[in-house]
Amino acid sequence: MRSVPVVQAKASFSALLAEVEAGAEVRITRRGLTVARLVPEAAISAASLFEPFWRGDSPEIEAPDDAPPEAVAVID
């Protein structure tokens, strides 16, 4: 993990973000003490949002009653 002082981080923030997007982790320090870390965001897929349903942890969900179909005008 690379350490960068706050002053340098402010001056090269875009470059640091590019490094993080590539998978690196960056520690931001002030007077030698870590005050923040930049880490890549974990990838989230649409399928992972439905994981509770696959595991069976989901709440009971009831479908609404079907409504009768609406009349459709005939176009000549």
C-alpha positions in Angstrom: 0.0 0.0 0.0 1.4 3.3 -1.0 1.5 6.2 1.5 0.9 9.8 0.3 0.9 13.0 2.4 -2.3 15.1 2.3 -0.6 17.9 0.4 0.6 15.6 -2.4 -2.8 13.8 -2.5 -4.5 17.2 -3.0 -2.1 18.0 -5.8 -2.4 14.7 -7.6 -5.9 13.5 -6.7 -6.9 12.4 -10.3 -3.7 10.4 -10.6 -4.4 8.7 -7.2 -7.9 7.8 -8.4 -6.5 6.3 -11.5 -4.2 4.1 -9.4 -7.1 3.0 -7.2 -9.3 2.2 -10.3 -6.4 0.0 -11.4 -6.6 -1.9 -8.1 -4.1 -0.2 -5.9 -4.7 1.0 -2.3 -3.4 4.4 -1.2 -3.0 5.6 2.4 -3.2 9.3 2.9 -1.2 10.6 5.8 -0.9 13.8 7.9 2.3 14.2 9.9 3.0 10.5 9.4 -0.3 9.3 10.7 -2.9 7.6 8.4 -6.0 9.8 8.1 -7.7 8.0 5.2 -7.4 5.2 2.8 -8.4 5.1 -0.9 -9.5 1.5 -1.8 -11.2 0.2 -5.0 -15.0 -0.2 -4.8 -16.1 -3.8 -4.7 -17.9 -4.8 -7.9 -21.6 -5.3 -7.5 -23.6 -7.3 -10.0 -27.3 -7.1 -10.4 -27.5 -10.8 -9.5 -26.0 -10.1 -6.1 -29.0 -7.9 -5.2 -31.2 -11.0 -5.4 -29.0 -13.2 -3.2 -31.3 -13.0 -0.2 -34.1 -14.6 -2.3 -31.8 -17.5 -3.3 -30.8 -18.1 0.3 -34.4 -18.1 1.5 -33.9 -15.1 3.8 -36.4 -13.0 1.9 -39.6 -11.6 3.5 -42.9 -13.0 2.5 -44.0 -11.3 -0.7 -47.5 -11.6 -2.1 -48.4 -10.7 -5.7 -51.5 -8.4 -6.1 -54.7 -9.8 -7.5 -54.9 -9.7 -11.2 -57.1 -6.9 -12.6 -59.5 -7.7 -15.5 -58.1 -6.5 -18.9 -59.1 -3.1 -20.1 -61.1 -2.6 -23.2 -59.1 -1.7 -26.3 -60.5 0.6 -29.0 -60.6 -0.9 -32.5 -58.7 1.1 -35.1 -60.0 0.8 -38.7 
